Amino acid sequence: MKLYYAAGACSLSPHIVLNELDLPYDLIRVDLATHQTADGLDYTAINAKGYVPALQLDDGQLLTEGPAIVQYLADRKPAADLLPPAGTLERARVQEWLTFIGTELHKNFSPLFSQTASADWKAAALANVERRLAYVDQALSGRDYLTGNSFCVADAYLFTVVNWTRFVKIDLARWPVLAAFQQRVMARPAVQAALREEGLI
């Protein structure tokens, strides 16, 4: 498999999951400004959406969208217990978190990184992010991970998105439970490996 990624972007989530599952993969870095891959290809010819992540399967098929990719990967090694079985309420709870992170956190960060977003738009997005972070901080109270005491694919996504607070000057100290979650996930060997491979540590 090939994972198309940009350092520190949302593609870090499936990168972490690949390492957690100990699945073989090749990393292909994408310059999101030029849409060129590290090996000189036009990324939009590979993924017409133009953004990461994208996972090229061994048979040549391409799978996009981080939440879909991490679930596909976790189902390849169910014994690793990164995702409950299909059809269970526990599976739906993980999907609930993946959806919340994608729509309520991830997308609200986008204006904060934009060079063209207005000051009003950025202020509104920041207020939304801070409300969502406060909600997650409360939801994590009394548990190590989003769905209990076991790491799951949603935790990889949350870690990735919350890591962006460093770049937009949001101080996680305001949410100590969430800050502790970040440190807990950061210490995982699979996470350390992904961060090193992306040049982030």
Sine and cosine of phi, psi and omega as CSV:
sin_phi,cos_phi,sin_psi,cos_psi,sin_omega,cos_omega
0.00,0.00,0.45,-0.89,0.08,-1.00
-0.84,-0.54,0.77,-0.64,0.09,-1.00
-0.96,-0.27,0.88,-0.48,0.10,-0.99
-1.00,0.04,0.79,-0.61,-0.15,-0.99
-0.58,-0.81,0.27,-0.96,0.24,-0.97
-0.79,-0.62,0.67,-0.74,-0.13,-0.99
-0.83,0.56,0.83,-0.56,0.08,-1.00
0.98,0.20,-0.09,1.00,0.01,-1.00
-0.97,0.24,-0.07,-1.00,-0.05,-1.00
-0.90,0.43,-0.25,0.97,0.09,-1.00
-0.91,0.41,-0.24,0.97,0.07,-1.00
-0.88,0.47,-0.52,0.86,-0.02,-1.00
-0.88,0.47,-0.83,0.56,0.07,-1.00
-0.91,0.42,-0.45,0.89,0.07,-1.00
-0.88,0.47,-0.71,0.70,0.05,-1.00
-0.88,0.48,-0.70,0.71,-0.05,-1.00
-0.90,0.44,-0.65,0.76,0.08,-1.00
-0.84,0.55,-0.67,0.74,0.01,-1.00
-0.94,0.34,-0.64,0.77,0.04,-1.00
-0.86,0.51,-0.60,0.80,-0.04,-1.00
-1.00,0.04,-0.14,0.99,-0.03,-1.00
0.83,0.56,0.69,0.72,0.06,-1.00
-1.00,-0.05,0.59,-0.81,0.02,-1.00
-0.96,0.28,0.63,-0.78,0.00,-1.00
-0.35,-0.94,0.35,-0.94,0.17,-0.98
-0.93,-0.36,0.63,-0.78,0.05,-1.00
-0.99,-0.16,0.76,-0.65,0.07,-1.00
-0.84,-0.54,0.92,-0.39,-0.03,-1.00
-0.98,0.22,0.62,-0.78,0.00,-1.00
-0.87,-0.50,0.75,-0.66,0.15,-0.99
-1.00,0.05,0.95,-0.32,-0.10,-0.99
-0.95,0.30,-0.31,0.95,0.04,-1.00
-0.97,0.23,-0.65,0.76,-0.06,-1.00
-0.98,-0.21,-0.22,0.98,-0.08,-1.00
0.86,0.51,0.58,0.81,0.08,-1.00
-0.94,-0.35,0.63,-0.78,0.10,-0.99
-0.99,0.11,0.27,-0.96,-0.01,-1.00
-0.88,0.48,-0.42,0.91,0.02,-1.00
-0.99,-0.11,0.31,0.95,0.18,-0.98
1.00,0.08,0.23,0.97,-0.01,-1.00
-1.00,-0.07,0.37,-0.93,0.09,-1.00
-0.98,0.18,0.93,-0.36,-0.08,-1.00
-0.90,0.44,-0.52,0.85,-0.02,-1.00
-0.92,0.39,-0.35,0.94,0.10,-1.00
-0.97,0.24,-0.37,0.93,0.04,-1.00
-1.00,0.01,-0.74,0.67,0.00,-1.00
-0.76,-0.65,0.97,-0.25,-0.08,-1.00
-0.88,0.47,-0.33,0.94,0.04,-1.00
-0.93,0.36,-0.47,0.88,0.08,-1.00
0.99,0.12,-0.02,1.00,0.02,-1.00
-0.85,-0.53,0.20,-0.98,0.01,-1.00
-0.98,-0.22,0.33,-0.95,0.04,1.00
-1.00,0.05,0.29,-0.96,0.22,-0.98
-0.63,-0.78,0.66,-0.75,0.00,-1.00
-0.89,-0.46,0.90,-0.44,0.08,-1.00
-1.00,-0.02,0.85,-0.52,-0.04,-1.00
-0.99,0.17,0.23,-0.97,-0.07,-1.00
-0.89,0.45,-0.41,0.91,0.02,-1.00
-1.00,-0.01,0.10,0.99,0.06,-1.00
0.99,-0.11,-0.24,0.97,0.02,-1.00
-0.92,0.38,0.47,-0.88,0.00,-1.00
-0.91,-0.41,0.75,-0.66,0.08,-1.00
-0.90,-0.44,0.76,-0.64,0.00,-1.00
-0.86,-0.52,0.13,-0.99,-0.02,-1.00
0.98,0.21,0.91,-0.41,-0.09,-1.00
-0.78,0.63,-0.76,0.65,-0.01,-1.00
-0.87,0.49,-0.58,0.81,0.05,-1.00
-0.93,0.36,-0.66,0.75,-0.03,-1.00
-0.90,0.44,-0.73,0.68,-0.07,-1.00
-0.91,0.41,-0.56,0.83,0.04,-1.00
-0.94,0.34,-0.66,0.75,0.05,-1.00
-0.86,0.51,-0.72,0.70,-0.02,-1.00
-0.90,0.44,-0.72,0.70,-0.03,-1.00
-0.88,0.47,-0.57,0.82,0.02,-1.00
-0.94,0.33,-0.28,0.96,0.05,-1.00
-0.97,0.26,-0.41,0.91,0.03,-1.00
-0.71,-0.70,0.95,0.33,-0.07,-1.00
-0.87,0.50,-0.44,0.90,-0.01,-1.00
-0.91,0.41,-0.33,0.94,0.02,-1.00
-0.96,0.29,-0.27,0.96,0.12,-0.99
0.89,0.46,0.61,0.79,0.08,-1.00
-1.00,0.00,-0.12,0.99,-0.03,-1.00
-0.40,-0.91,0.80,-0.60,0.01,-1.00
-0.91,0.42,0.27,-0.96,-0.02,-1.00
-0.88,0.47,0.52,-0.86,0.06,-1.00
-0.86,0.51,0.58,-0.81,0.04,-1.00
1.00,0.04,-0.08,1.00,0.01,-1.00
-0.99,-0.12,0.41,-0.91,0.08,-1.00
-0.89,0.45,-0.57,0.82,0.01,-1.00
-0.88,0.48,-0.63,0.78,0.07,-1.00
-0.89,0.45,-0.70,0.72,0.00,-1.00
-0.88,0.47,-0.55,0.83,0.03,-1.00
-0.91,0.42,-0.65,0.76,0.06,-1.00
-0.91,0.42,-0.68,0.73,0.02,-1.00
-0.91,0.42,-0.57,0.82,0.08,-1.00
-0.85,0.52,-0.72,0.70,0.01,-1.00
-0.93,0.37,-0.66,0.75,0.03,-1.00
-0.86,0.51,-0.66,0.75,0.01,-1.00
-0.92,0.39,-0.71,0.71,0.02,-1.00
-0.87,0.50,-0.73,0.69,-0.02,-1.00
-0.88,0.47,-0.68,0.74,-0.04,-1.00
-0.93,0.36,-0.68,0.73,-0.12,-0.99
-1.00,-0.02,-0.57,0.82,-0.11,-0.99
-0.99,-0.14,-0.48,0.88,0.02,-1.00
-0.97,-0.23,-0.88,0.48,-0.07,-1.00
-0.79,0.62,-0.80,0.59,-0.09,-1.00
-0.92,0.38,-0.49,0.87,0.03,-1.00
-0.96,0.27,-0.31,0.95,0.09,-1.00
-0.97,0.26,-0.45,0.89,-0.14,-0.99
-0.80,0.61,-0.75,0.66,0.01,-1.00
-0.89,0.47,-0.45,0.89,-0.04,-1.00
-0.93,0.35,-0.37,0.93,0.04,-1.00
-0.99,-0.14,-0.11,0.99,-0.11,-0.99
-0.98,0.18,0.65,-0.76,0.07,-1.00
-0.99,0.14,-0.28,0.96,-0.10,-0.99
-0.94,-0.34,-0.16,0.99,0.00,-1.00
-0.92,0.40,0.65,-0.76,0.00,-1.00
-0.95,0.32,0.31,-0.95,0.03,-1.00
-0.88,0.48,-0.62,0.78,0.02,-1.00
-0.90,0.43,-0.67,0.74,0.00,-1.00
-0.89,0.45,-0.70,0.71,0.01,-1.00
-0.89,0.45,-0.65,0.76,-0.01,-1.00
-0.90,0.43,-0.66,0.75,0.02,-1.00
-0.91,0.41,-0.67,0.75,0.02,-1.00
-0.90,0.44,-0.68,0.74,0.01,-1.00
-0.88,0.48,-0.69,0.73,0.02,-1.00
-0.88,0.47,-0.65,0.76,0.04,-1.00
-0.90,0.43,-0.70,0.71,0.02,-1.00
-0.86,0.51,-0.72,0.70,-0.05,-1.00
-0.90,0.43,-0.62,0.78,0.07,-1.00
-0.90,0.45,-0.68,0.74,-0.01,-1.00
-0.92,0.38,-0.63,0.77,0.03,-1.00
-0.89,0.45,-0.63,0.78,0.04,-1.00
-0.89,0.45,-0.64,0.77,0.03,-1.00
-0.89,0.46,-0.73,0.69,-0.02,-1.00
-0.90,0.43,-0.65,0.76,0.03,-1.00
-0.83,0.56,-0.70,0.72,0.01,-1.00
-0.93,0.38,-0.66,0.75,-0.03,-1.00
-0.91,0.42,-0.49,0.87,-0.01,-1.00
-0.99,0.15,-0.17,0.99,-0.05,-1.00
-0.85,0.53,0.81,-0.59,0.05,-1.00
0.99,0.12,0.13,0.99,0.03,-1.00
-0.63,-0.78,0.41,-0.91,-0.01,-1.00
-0.99,0.17,-0.58,0.82,-0.09,-1.00
-0.72,-0.69,0.09,-1.00,-0.16,-0.99
-0.86,0.51,-0.61,0.79,-0.06,-1.00
-0.95,-0.33,0.23,0.97,0.02,-1.00
0.61,-0.80,-0.74,-0.67,-0.06,-1.00
-0.95,-0.32,0.19,0.98,0.03,-1.00
-0.88,-0.48,0.72,-0.70,0.04,-1.00
-0.92,0.40,0.70,-0.72,0.04,-1.00
-0.71,-0.70,0.07,-1.00,-0.07,-1.00
-0.88,0.47,-0.50,0.86,0.02,-1.00
-0.92,0.40,-0.52,0.85,0.03,-1.00
-0.91,0.41,-0.60,0.80,0.04,-1.00
-0.89,0.45,-0.65,0.76,0.01,-1.00
-0.93,0.36,-0.70,0.71,0.03,-1.00
-0.87,0.49,-0.73,0.68,0.02,-1.00
-0.82,0.57,-0.71,0.70,-0.04,-1.00
-0.87,0.50,-0.75,0.66,-0.07,-1.00
-0.95,0.32,-0.68,0.73,0.00,-1.00
-0.91,0.41,-0.44,0.90,0.05,-1.00
-0.87,0.49,-0.41,0.91,0.00,-1.00
-0.93,0.36,-0.26,0.97,0.03,-1.00
-0.85,0.52,-0.49,0.87,0.01,-1.00
-0.88,0.47,-0.54,0.84,-0.11,-0.99
-1.00,0.01,-0.26,0.96,-0.01,-1.00
-0.90,-0.44,0.28,0.96,0.12,-0.99
0.85,0.52,0.72,0.70,0.18,-0.98
-0.98,-0.19,0.83,-0.56,-0.06,-1.00
-1.00,0.06,0.92,-0.39,-0.02,-1.00
-0.93,0.36,-0.21,0.98,0.00,-1.00
-0.86,0.51,-0.36,0.93,0.03,-1.00
-0.93,0.37,-0.35,0.94,-0.03,-1.00
-0.80,-0.60,0.99,0.17,-0.15,-0.99
-0.89,0.46,-0.53,0.85,0.01,-1.00
-0.93,0.37,-0.66,0.75,0.04,-1.00
-0.92,0.39,-0.63,0.77,0.04,-1.00
-0.88,0.47,-0.64,0.77,0.03,-1.00
-0.92,0.38,-0.61,0.79,0.08,-1.00
-0.86,0.51,-0.71,0.70,-0.01,-1.00
-0.86,0.51,-0.69,0.73,0.00,-1.00
-0.92,0.39,-0.62,0.78,0.00,-1.00
-0.89,0.45,-0.72,0.70,0.00,-1.00
-0.94,0.35,-0.66,0.75,0.00,-1.00
-0.83,0.55,-0.53,0.85,-0.06,-1.00
-0.97,0.22,-0.21,0.98,-0.03,-1.00
-0.92,0.39,0.70,-0.71,-0.03,-1.00
-0.83,0.55,-0.62,0.78,0.00,-1.00
-0.91,0.42,-0.58,0.81,0.02,-1.00
-0.95,0.32,-0.70,0.71,0.06,-1.00
-0.84,0.54,-0.67,0.74,0.00,-1.00
-0.90,0.44,-0.70,0.72,0.00,-1.00
-0.90,0.43,-0.67,0.74,0.01,-1.00
-0.89,0.45,-0.65,0.76,0.04,-1.00
-0.91,0.42,-0.69,0.72,-0.03,-1.00
-0.90,0.44,-0.47,0.88,0.02,-1.00
-1.00,-0.04,0.04,1.00,0.03,-1.00
0.96,0.28,0.42,0.91,-0.05,-1.00
-1.00,-0.07,-0.25,0.97,0.13,-0.99
-0.65,-0.76,0.00,0.00,0.00,0.00
